[in-house]
Amino acid sequence: MTQTGKSPQGKAGQRVALLMAGVGVFWIIATLAGSELGWSHRTIALFDLAALAGFGFALWQTYLLWRARQNDDE
């Protein structure tokens, strides 16, 4: 069995993890900046939707990675 970080699937998993962490940090910073700078609710909602799209994309990539591992096991 190969190490997780060395295989292509391991690298893909690391990219997805970094994507999730990055989107989370982006969302927190955007929310804090919006409250401190007095942005309108529409502007804050735009950043919320962008974060939701980022998390949705990460979830999709996780599903594709899971399916690829299932196909490799067969």
PDB file of N, CA, C and O in Angstrom:
ATOM      1  N   MET A   1       0.844  -1.175   0.000  1.00  0.00           N
ATOM      2  CA  MET A   1       0.000   0.000   0.000  1.00  0.00           C
ATOM      3  C   MET A   1       0.890   1.239   0.000  1.00  0.00           C
ATOM      4  O   MET A   1       1.857   1.308   0.759  1.00  0.00           O
ATOM      5  N   THR A   2       0.573   2.207  -0.837  1.00  0.00           N
ATOM      6  CA  THR A   2       1.380   3.413  -0.925  1.00  0.00           C
ATOM      7  C   THR A   2       0.980   4.402   0.151  1.00  0.00           C
ATOM      8  O   THR A   2      -0.106   4.318   0.724  1.00  0.00           O
ATOM      9  N   GLN A   3       1.877   5.342   0.415  1.00  0.00           N
ATOM     10  CA  GLN A   3       1.565   6.386   1.378  1.00  0.00           C
ATOM     11  C   GLN A   3       0.511   7.312   0.783  1.00  0.00           C
ATOM     12  O   GLN A   3       0.468   7.512  -0.430  1.00  0.00           O
ATOM     13  N   THR A   4      -0.326   7.868   1.628  1.00  0.00           N
ATOM     14  CA  THR A   4      -1.431   8.700   1.162  1.00  0.00           C
ATOM     15  C   THR A   4      -0.931   9.931   0.421  1.00  0.00           C
ATOM     16  O   THR A   4      -1.503  10.296  -0.606  1.00  0.00           O
ATOM     17  N   GLY A   5       0.101  10.569   0.904  1.00  0.00           N
ATOM     18  CA  GLY A   5       0.594  11.794   0.295  1.00  0.00           C
ATOM     19  C   GLY A   5       1.316  11.582  -1.017  1.00  0.00           C
ATOM     20  O   GLY A   5       1.522  12.543  -1.758  1.00  0.00           O
ATOM     21  N   LYS A   6       1.707  10.368  -1.332  1.00  0.00           N
ATOM     22  CA  LYS A   6       2.497  10.114  -2.527  1.00  0.00           C
ATOM     23  C   LYS A   6       1.634   9.718  -3.728  1.00  0.00           C
ATOM     24  O   LYS A   6       2.017   9.975  -4.869  1.00  0.00           O
ATOM     25  N   SER A   7       0.491   9.105  -3.488  1.00  0.00           N
ATOM     26  CA  SER A   7      -0.333   8.639  -4.599  1.00  0.00           C
ATOM     27  C   SER A   7      -1.098   9.804  -5.213  1.00  0.00           C
ATOM     28  O   SER A   7      -1.308  10.821  -4.552  1.00  0.00           O
ATOM     29  N   PRO A   8      -1.518   9.670  -6.470  1.00  0.00           N
ATOM     30  CA  PRO A   8      -2.329  10.731  -7.088  1.00  0.00           C
ATOM     31  C   PRO A   8      -3.630  10.988  -6.333  1.00  0.00           C
ATOM     32  O   PRO A   8      -4.087  12.127  -6.239  1.00  0.00           O
ATOM     33  N   GLN A   9      -4.225   9.921  -5.795  1.00  0.00           N
ATOM     34  CA  GLN A   9      -5.454  10.111  -5.025  1.00  0.00           C
ATOM     35  C   GLN A   9      -5.169  10.833  -3.712  1.00  0.00           C
ATOM     36  O   GLN A   9      -5.990  11.624  -3.247  1.00  0.00           O
ATOM     37  N   GLY A  10      -4.033  10.571  -3.124  1.00  0.00           N
ATOM     38  CA  GLY A  10      -3.642  11.273  -1.902  1.00  0.00           C
ATOM     39  C   GLY A  10      -3.432  12.753  -2.153  1.00  0.00           C
ATOM     40  O   GLY A  10      -3.840  13.594  -1.351  1.00  0.00           O
ATOM     41  N   LYS A  11      -2.792  13.066  -3.272  1.00  0.00           N
ATOM     42  CA  LYS A  11      -2.590  14.466  -3.627  1.00  0.00           C
ATOM     43  C   LYS A  11      -3.911  15.154  -3.914  1.00  0.00           C
ATOM     44  O   LYS A  11      -4.101  16.315  -3.551  1.00  0.00           O
ATOM     45  N   ALA A  12      -4.825  14.447  -4.564  1.00  0.00           N
ATOM     46  CA  ALA A  12      -6.145  15.020  -4.831  1.00  0.00           C
ATOM     47  C   ALA A  12      -6.891  15.267  -3.519  1.00  0.00           C
ATOM     48  O   ALA A  12      -7.574  16.280  -3.370  1.00  0.00           O
ATOM     49  N   GLY A  13      -6.759  14.350  -2.582  1.00  0.00           N
ATOM     50  CA  GLY A  13      -7.376  14.541  -1.275  1.00  0.00           C
ATOM     51  C   GLY A  13      -6.801  15.736  -0.536  1.00  0.00           C
ATOM     52  O   GLY A  13      -7.530  16.471   0.131  1.00  0.00           O
ATOM     53  N   GLN A  14      -5.500  15.929  -0.652  1.00  0.00           N
ATOM     54  CA  GLN A  14      -4.870  17.083  -0.021  1.00  0.00           C
ATOM     55  C   GLN A  14      -5.358  18.382  -0.651  1.00  0.00           C
ATOM     56  O   GLN A  14      -5.582  19.369   0.049  1.00  0.00           O
ATOM     57  N   ARG A  15      -5.524  18.381  -1.981  1.00  0.00           N
ATOM     58  CA  ARG A  15      -6.036  19.579  -2.653  1.00  0.00           C
ATOM     59  C   ARG A  15      -7.452  19.904  -2.197  1.00  0.00           C
ATOM     60  O   ARG A  15      -7.785  21.069  -1.979  1.00  0.00           O
ATOM     61  N   VAL A  16      -8.282  18.882  -2.054  1.00  0.00           N
ATOM     62  CA  VAL A  16      -9.655  19.105  -1.593  1.00  0.00           C
ATOM     63  C   VAL A  16      -9.649  19.635  -0.165  1.00  0.00           C
ATOM     64  O   VAL A  16     -10.428  20.528   0.169  1.00  0.00           O
ATOM     65  N   ALA A  17      -8.780  19.094   0.676  1.00  0.00           N
ATOM     66  CA  ALA A  17      -8.694  19.570   2.056  1.00  0.00           C
ATOM     67  C   ALA A  17      -8.247  21.031   2.107  1.00  0.00           C
ATOM     68  O   ALA A  17      -8.783  21.820   2.885  1.00  0.00           O
ATOM     69  N   LEU A  18      -7.270  21.386   1.283  1.00  0.00           N
ATOM     70  CA  LEU A  18      -6.831  22.775   1.234  1.00  0.00           C
ATOM     71  C   LEU A  18      -7.922  23.687   0.689  1.00  0.00           C
ATOM     72  O   LEU A  18      -8.061  24.826   1.135  1.00  0.00           O
ATOM     73  N   LEU A  19      -8.694  23.195  -0.272  1.00  0.00           N
ATOM     74  CA  LEU A  19      -9.806  23.967  -0.808  1.00  0.00           C
ATOM     75  C   LEU A  19     -10.834  24.246   0.277  1.00  0.00           C
ATOM     76  O   LEU A  19     -11.292  25.379   0.426  1.00  0.00           O
ATOM     77  N   MET A  20     -11.199  23.217   1.037  1.00  0.00           N
ATOM     78  CA  MET A  20     -12.172  23.401   2.119  1.00  0.00           C
ATOM     79  C   MET A  20     -11.657  24.378   3.164  1.00  0.00           C
ATOM     80  O   MET A  20     -12.394  25.254   3.617  1.00  0.00           O
ATOM     81  N   ALA A  21     -10.408  24.232   3.545  1.00  0.00           N
ATOM     82  CA  ALA A  21      -9.829  25.141   4.539  1.00  0.00           C
ATOM     83  C   ALA A  21      -9.775  26.569   4.003  1.00  0.00           C
ATOM     84  O   ALA A  21     -10.083  27.516   4.727  1.00  0.00           O
ATOM     85  N   GLY A  22      -9.390  26.725   2.755  1.00  0.00           N
ATOM     86  CA  GLY A  22      -9.320  28.056   2.156  1.00  0.00           C
ATOM     87  C   GLY A  22     -10.678  28.726   2.058  1.00  0.00           C
ATOM     88  O   GLY A  22     -10.811  29.917   2.343  1.00  0.00           O
ATOM     89  N   VAL A  23     -11.683  27.966   1.655  1.00  0.00           N
ATOM     90  CA  VAL A  23     -13.033  28.525   1.561  1.00  0.00           C
ATOM     91  C   VAL A  23     -13.536  28.907   2.949  1.00  0.00           C
ATOM     92  O   VAL A  23     -14.178  29.944   3.114  1.00  0.00           O
ATOM     93  N   GLY A  24     -13.249  28.080   3.939  1.00  0.00           N
ATOM     94  CA  GLY A  24     -13.662  28.397   5.299  1.00  0.00           C
ATOM     95  C   GLY A  24     -13.021  29.676   5.817  1.00  0.00           C
ATOM     96  O   GLY A  24     -13.696  30.514   6.414  1.00  0.00           O
ATOM     97  N   VAL A  25     -11.737  29.826   5.594  1.00  0.00           N
ATOM     98  CA  VAL A  25     -11.033  31.036   6.024  1.00  0.00           C
ATOM     99  C   VAL A  25     -11.559  32.250   5.262  1.00  0.00           C
ATOM    100  O   VAL A  25     -11.761  33.311   5.854  1.00  0.00           O
ATOM    101  N   PHE A  26     -11.781  32.105   3.954  1.00  0.00           N
ATOM    102  CA  PHE A  26     -12.335  33.188   3.146  1.00  0.00           C
ATOM    103  C   PHE A  26     -13.691  33.623   3.684  1.00  0.00           C
ATOM    104  O   PHE A  26     -13.964  34.818   3.793  1.00  0.00           O
ATOM    105  N   TRP A  27     -14.539  32.660   4.019  1.00  0.00           N
ATOM    106  CA  TRP A  27     -15.880  32.957   4.494  1.00  0.00           C
ATOM    107  C   TRP A  27     -15.842  33.692   5.839  1.00  0.00           C
ATOM    108  O   TRP A  27     -16.579  34.655   6.050  1.00  0.00           O
ATOM    109  N   ILE A  28     -14.980  33.230   6.736  1.00  0.00           N
ATOM    110  CA  ILE A  28     -14.869  33.884   8.039  1.00  0.00           C
ATOM    111  C   ILE A  28     -14.360  35.311   7.885  1.00  0.00           C
ATOM    112  O   ILE A  28     -14.894  36.227   8.509  1.00  0.00           O
ATOM    113  N   ILE A  29     -13.336  35.510   7.062  1.00  0.00           N
ATOM    114  CA  ILE A  29     -12.783  36.850   6.860  1.00  0.00           C
ATOM    115  C   ILE A  29     -13.808  37.759   6.203  1.00  0.00           C
ATOM    116  O   ILE A  29     -13.947  38.918   6.594  1.00  0.00           O
ATOM    117  N   ALA A  30     -14.533  37.245   5.201  1.00  0.00           N
ATOM    118  CA  ALA A  30     -15.542  38.066   4.532  1.00  0.00           C
ATOM    119  C   ALA A  30     -16.666  38.446   5.496  1.00  0.00           C
ATOM    120  O   ALA A  30     -17.159  39.573   5.455  1.00  0.00           O
ATOM    121  N   THR A  31     -17.069  37.524   6.352  1.00  0.00           N
ATOM    122  CA  THR A  31     -18.123  37.822   7.320  1.00  0.00           C
ATOM    123  C   THR A  31     -17.655  38.866   8.330  1.00  0.00           C
ATOM    124  O   THR A  31     -18.391  39.802   8.643  1.00  0.00           O
ATOM    125  N   LEU A  32     -16.448  38.710   8.835  1.00  0.00           N
ATOM    126  CA  LEU A  32     -15.915  39.692   9.785  1.00  0.00           C
ATOM    127  C   LEU A  32     -15.725  41.062   9.131  1.00  0.00           C
ATOM    128  O   LEU A  32     -16.043  42.091   9.728  1.00  0.00           O
ATOM    129  N   ALA A  33     -15.215  41.067   7.922  1.00  0.00           N
ATOM    130  CA  ALA A  33     -15.018  42.336   7.219  1.00  0.00           C
ATOM    131  C   ALA A  33     -16.358  43.007   6.941  1.00  0.00           C
ATOM    132  O   ALA A  33     -16.481  44.227   7.055  1.00  0.00           O
ATOM    133  N   GLY A  34     -17.349  42.223   6.581  1.00  0.00           N
ATOM    134  CA  GLY A  34     -18.665  42.792   6.311  1.00  0.00           C
ATOM    135  C   GLY A  34     -19.292  43.421   7.538  1.00  0.00           C
ATOM    136  O   GLY A  34     -19.923  44.474   7.448  1.00  0.00           O
ATOM    137  N   SER A  35     -19.124  42.785   8.677  1.00  0.00           N
ATOM    138  CA  SER A  35     -19.706  43.359   9.891  1.00  0.00           C
ATOM    139  C   SER A  35     -18.926  44.587  10.365  1.00  0.00           C
ATOM    140  O   SER A  35     -19.520  45.539  10.872  1.00  0.00           O
ATOM    141  N   GLU A  36     -17.612  44.570  10.205  1.00  0.00           N
ATOM    142  CA  GLU A  36     -16.798  45.712  10.637  1.00  0.00           C
ATOM    143  C   GLU A  36     -16.951  46.915   9.713  1.00  0.00           C
ATOM    144  O   GLU A  36     -16.954  48.057  10.174  1.00  0.00           O
ATOM    145  N   LEU A  37     -17.078  46.665   8.415  1.00  0.00           N
ATOM    146  CA  LEU A  37     -17.141  47.754   7.441  1.00  0.00           C
ATOM    147  C   LEU A  37     -18.572  48.176   7.126  1.00  0.00           C
ATOM    148  O   LEU A  37     -18.789  49.114   6.358  1.00  0.00           O
ATOM    149  N   GLY A  38     -19.539  47.496   7.709  1.00  0.00           N
ATOM    150  CA  GLY A  38     -20.931  47.880   7.517  1.00  0.00           C
ATOM    151  C   GLY A  38     -21.471  47.596   6.131  1.00  0.00           C
ATOM    152  O   GLY A  38     -22.257  48.377   5.595  1.00  0.00           O
ATOM    153  N   TRP A  39     -21.056  46.482   5.546  1.00  0.00           N
ATOM    154  CA  TRP A  39     -21.569  46.126   4.223  1.00  0.00           C
ATOM    155  C   TRP A  39     -23.054  45.816   4.317  1.00  0.00           C
ATOM    156  O   TRP A  39     -23.561  45.451   5.378  1.00  0.00           O
ATOM    157  N   SER A  40     -23.736  45.965   3.201  1.00  0.00           N
ATOM    158  CA  SER A  40     -25.164  45.653   3.175  1.00  0.00           C
ATOM    159  C   SER A  40     -25.366  44.140   3.267  1.00  0.00           C
ATOM    160  O   SER A  40     -24.448  43.352   3.037  1.00  0.00           O
ATOM    161  N   HIS A  41     -26.584  43.767   3.606  1.00  0.00           N
ATOM    162  CA  HIS A  41     -26.896  42.343   3.721  1.00  0.00           C
ATOM    163  C   HIS A  41     -26.779  41.643   2.364  1.00  0.00           C
ATOM    164  O   HIS A  41     -26.437  40.462   2.300  1.00  0.00           O
ATOM    165  N   ARG A  42     -27.058  42.359   1.301  1.00  0.00           N
ATOM    166  CA  ARG A  42     -26.929  41.771  -0.039  1.00  0.00           C
ATOM    167  C   ARG A  42     -25.480  41.433  -0.353  1.00  0.00           C
ATOM    168  O   ARG A  42     -25.201  40.389  -0.943  1.00  0.00           O
ATOM    169  N   THR A  43     -24.565  42.299   0.031  1.00  0.00           N
ATOM    170  CA  THR A  43     -23.147  42.059  -0.231  1.00  0.00           C
ATOM    171  C   THR A  43     -22.637  40.880   0.596  1.00  0.00           C
ATOM    172  O   THR A  43     -21.905  40.027   0.096  1.00  0.00           O
ATOM    173  N   ILE A  44     -23.035  40.846   1.866  1.00  0.00           N
ATOM    174  CA  ILE A  44     -22.625  39.725   2.715  1.00  0.00           C
ATOM    175  C   ILE A  44     -23.215  38.422   2.190  1.00  0.00           C
ATOM    176  O   ILE A  44     -22.554  37.385   2.219  1.00  0.00           O
ATOM    177  N   ALA A  45     -24.463  38.471   1.709  1.00  0.00           N
ATOM    178  CA  ALA A  45     -25.100  37.273   1.146  1.00  0.00           C
ATOM    179  C   ALA A  45     -24.363  36.806  -0.107  1.00  0.00           C
ATOM    180  O   ALA A  45     -24.297  35.604  -0.365  1.00  0.00           O
ATOM    181  N   LEU A  46     -23.816  37.719  -0.879  1.00  0.00           N
ATOM    182  CA  LEU A  46     -23.035  37.341  -2.055  1.00  0.00           C
ATOM    183  C   LEU A  46     -21.811  36.521  -1.647  1.00  0.00           C
ATOM    184  O   LEU A  46     -21.499  35.509  -2.275  1.00  0.00           O
ATOM    185  N   PHE A  47     -21.126  36.959  -0.603  1.00  0.00           N
ATOM    186  CA  PHE A  47     -19.967  36.205  -0.125  1.00  0.00           C
ATOM    187  C   PHE A  47     -20.388  34.872   0.484  1.00  0.00           C
ATOM    188  O   PHE A  47     -19.671  33.878   0.363  1.00  0.00           O
ATOM    189  N   ASP A  48     -21.547  34.848   1.136  1.00  0.00           N
ATOM    190  CA  ASP A  48     -22.067  33.587   1.663  1.00  0.00           C
ATOM    191  C   ASP A  48     -22.350  32.603   0.537  1.00  0.00           C
ATOM    192  O   ASP A  48     -22.038  31.418   0.651  1.00  0.00           O
ATOM    193  N   LEU A  49     -22.940  33.089  -0.549  1.00  0.00           N
ATOM    194  CA  LEU A  49     -23.218  32.211  -1.692  1.00  0.00           C
ATOM    195  C   LEU A  49     -21.936  31.730  -2.359  1.00  0.00           C
ATOM    196  O   LEU A  49     -21.857  30.590  -2.815  1.00  0.00           O
ATOM    197  N   ALA A  50     -20.929  32.605  -2.414  1.00  0.00           N
ATOM    198  CA  ALA A  50     -19.638  32.194  -2.982  1.00  0.00           C
ATOM    199  C   ALA A  50     -19.014  31.093  -2.128  1.00  0.00           C
ATOM    200  O   ALA A  50     -18.457  30.132  -2.659  1.00  0.00           O
ATOM    201  N   ALA A  51     -19.106  31.233  -0.803  1.00  0.00           N
ATOM    202  CA  ALA A  51     -18.573  30.199   0.090  1.00  0.00           C
ATOM    203  C   ALA A  51     -19.368  28.907  -0.063  1.00  0.00           C
ATOM    204  O   ALA A  51     -18.792  27.819  -0.060  1.00  0.00           O
ATOM    205  N   LEU A  52     -20.678  29.020  -0.194  1.00  0.00           N
ATOM    206  CA  LEU A  52     -21.506  27.834  -0.387  1.00  0.00           C
ATOM    207  C   LEU A  52     -21.132  27.118  -1.684  1.00  0.00           C
ATOM    208  O   LEU A  52     -21.072  25.889  -1.729  1.00  0.00           O
ATOM    209  N   ALA A  53     -20.883  27.891  -2.729  1.00  0.00           N
ATOM    210  CA  ALA A  53     -20.458  27.288  -3.995  1.00  0.00           C
ATOM    211  C   ALA A  53     -19.103  26.600  -3.840  1.00  0.00           C
ATOM    212  O   ALA A  53     -18.893  25.515  -4.383  1.00  0.00           O
ATOM    213  N   GLY A  54     -18.195  27.216  -3.110  1.00  0.00           N
ATOM    214  CA  GLY A  54     -16.881  26.604  -2.876  1.00  0.00           C
ATOM    215  C   GLY A  54     -16.984  25.305  -2.095  1.00  0.00           C
ATOM    216  O   GLY A  54     -16.315  24.325  -2.421  1.00  0.00           O
ATOM    217  N   PHE A  55     -17.828  25.296  -1.055  1.00  0.00           N
ATOM    218  CA  PHE A  55     -18.016  24.064  -0.287  1.00  0.00           C
ATOM    219  C   PHE A  55     -18.727  23.005  -1.120  1.00  0.00           C
ATOM    220  O   PHE A  55     -18.425  21.817  -1.002  1.00  0.00           O
ATOM    221  N   GLY A  56     -19.665  23.425  -1.958  1.00  0.00           N
ATOM    222  CA  GLY A  56     -20.335  22.471  -2.844  1.00  0.00           C
ATOM    223  C   GLY A  56     -19.361  21.848  -3.828  1.00  0.00           C
ATOM    224  O   GLY A  56     -19.415  20.646  -4.090  1.00  0.00           O
ATOM    225  N   PHE A  57     -18.466  22.668  -4.375  1.00  0.00           N
ATOM    226  CA  PHE A  57     -17.454  22.150  -5.297  1.00  0.00           C
ATOM    227  C   PHE A  57     -16.525  21.173  -4.577  1.00  0.00           C
ATOM    228  O   PHE A  57     -16.165  20.138  -5.136  1.00  0.00           O
ATOM    229  N   ALA A  58     -16.138  21.491  -3.356  1.00  0.00           N
ATOM    230  CA  ALA A  58     -15.274  20.589  -2.583  1.00  0.00           C
ATOM    231  C   ALA A  58     -15.994  19.279  -2.293  1.00  0.00           C
ATOM    232  O   ALA A  58     -15.387  18.210  -2.342  1.00  0.00           O
ATOM    233  N   LEU A  59     -17.286  19.360  -1.993  1.00  0.00           N
ATOM    234  CA  LEU A  59     -18.061  18.144  -1.757  1.00  0.00           C
ATOM    235  C   LEU A  59     -18.129  17.298  -3.027  1.00  0.00           C
ATOM    236  O   LEU A  59     -18.014  16.074  -2.962  1.00  0.00           O
ATOM    237  N   TRP A  60     -18.312  17.934  -4.168  1.00  0.00           N
ATOM    238  CA  TRP A  60     -18.348  17.211  -5.445  1.00  0.00           C
ATOM    239  C   TRP A  60     -16.998  16.541  -5.720  1.00  0.00           C
ATOM    240  O   TRP A  60     -16.957  15.389  -6.152  1.00  0.00           O
ATOM    241  N   GLN A  61     -15.909  17.245  -5.475  1.00  0.00           N
ATOM    242  CA  GLN A  61     -14.588  16.677  -5.687  1.00  0.00           C
ATOM    243  C   GLN A  61     -14.333  15.506  -4.743  1.00  0.00           C
ATOM    244  O   GLN A  61     -13.691  14.527  -5.124  1.00  0.00           O
ATOM    245  N   THR A  62     -14.832  15.604  -3.520  1.00  0.00           N
ATOM    246  CA  THR A  62     -14.704  14.510  -2.567  1.00  0.00           C
ATOM    247  C   THR A  62     -15.476  13.287  -3.054  1.00  0.00           C
ATOM    248  O   THR A  62     -14.991  12.161  -2.945  1.00  0.00           O
ATOM    249  N   TYR A  63     -16.665  13.504  -3.585  1.00  0.00           N
ATOM    250  CA  TYR A  63     -17.462  12.403  -4.127  1.00  0.00           C
ATOM    251  C   TYR A  63     -16.738  11.747  -5.304  1.00  0.00           C
ATOM    252  O   TYR A  63     -16.679  10.520  -5.390  1.00  0.00           O
ATOM    253  N   LEU A  64     -16.187  12.557  -6.209  1.00  0.00           N
ATOM    254  CA  LEU A  64     -15.466  11.999  -7.356  1.00  0.00           C
ATOM    255  C   LEU A  64     -14.239  11.212  -6.903  1.00  0.00           C
ATOM    256  O   LEU A  64     -13.926  10.169  -7.477  1.00  0.00           O
ATOM    257  N   LEU A  65     -13.554  11.699  -5.892  1.00  0.00           N
ATOM    258  CA  LEU A  65     -12.394  10.986  -5.355  1.00  0.00           C
ATOM    259  C   LEU A  65     -12.830   9.665  -4.733  1.00  0.00           C
ATOM    260  O   LEU A  65     -12.169   8.643  -4.917  1.00  0.00           O
ATOM    261  N   TRP A  66     -13.931   9.681  -4.003  1.00  0.00           N
ATOM    262  CA  TRP A  66     -14.454   8.456  -3.401  1.00  0.00           C
ATOM    263  C   TRP A  66     -14.827   7.438  -4.476  1.00  0.00           C
ATOM    264  O   TRP A  66     -14.528   6.252  -4.337  1.00  0.00           O
ATOM    265  N   ARG A  67     -15.480   7.894  -5.548  1.00  0.00           N
ATOM    266  CA  ARG A  67     -15.867   6.987  -6.639  1.00  0.00           C
ATOM    267  C   ARG A  67     -14.627   6.409  -7.327  1.00  0.00           C
ATOM    268  O   ARG A  67     -14.609   5.235  -7.698  1.00  0.00           O
ATOM    269  N   ALA A  68     -13.599   7.232  -7.494  1.00  0.00           N
ATOM    270  CA  ALA A  68     -12.377   6.740  -8.117  1.00  0.00           C
ATOM    271  C   ALA A  68     -11.725   5.657  -7.254  1.00  0.00           C
ATOM    272  O   ALA A  68     -11.200   4.677  -7.782  1.00  0.00           O
ATOM    273  N   ARG A  69     -11.755   5.830  -5.946  1.00  0.00           N
ATOM    274  CA  ARG A  69     -11.176   4.815  -5.062  1.00  0.00           C
ATOM    275  C   ARG A  69     -12.016   3.548  -5.078  1.00  0.00           C
ATOM    276  O   ARG A  69     -11.465   2.452  -4.980  1.00  0.00           O
ATOM    277  N   GLN A  70     -13.329   3.667  -5.198  1.00  0.00           N
ATOM    278  CA  GLN A  70     -14.192   2.505  -5.271  1.00  0.00           C
ATOM    279  C   GLN A  70     -13.905   1.712  -6.550  1.00  0.00           C
ATOM    280  O   GLN A  70     -13.882   0.482  -6.529  1.00  0.00           O
ATOM    281  N   ASN A  71     -13.689   2.413  -7.649  1.00  0.00           N
ATOM    282  CA  ASN A  71     -13.401   1.744  -8.918  1.00  0.00           C
ATOM    283  C   ASN A  71     -12.025   1.096  -8.901  1.00  0.00           C
ATOM    284  O   ASN A  71     -11.825   0.069  -9.550  1.00  0.00           O
ATOM    285  N   ASP A  72     -11.085   1.663  -8.185  1.00  0.00           N
ATOM    286  CA  ASP A  72      -9.740   1.078  -8.095  1.00  0.00           C
ATOM    287  C   ASP A  72      -9.751  -0.207  -7.278  1.00  0.00           C
ATOM    288  O   ASP A  72      -8.962  -1.114  -7.542  1.00  0.00           O
ATOM    289  N   ASP A  73     -10.634  -0.294  -6.293  1.00  0.00           N
ATOM    290  CA  ASP A  73     -10.702  -1.482  -5.432  1.00  0.00           C
ATOM    291  C   ASP A  73     -11.285  -2.688  -6.161  1.00  0.00           C
ATOM    292  O   ASP A  73     -11.022  -3.827  -5.776  1.00  0.00           O
ATOM    293  N   GLU A  74     -12.069  -2.454  -7.201  1.00  0.00           N
ATOM    294  CA  GLU A  74     -12.731  -3.559  -7.906  1.00  0.00           C
ATOM    295  C   GLU A  74     -11.816  -4.284  -8.816  1.00  0.00           C
ATOM    296  O   GLU A  74     -12.230  -5.238  -9.477  1.00  0.00           O
TER     297      GLU A  74
END
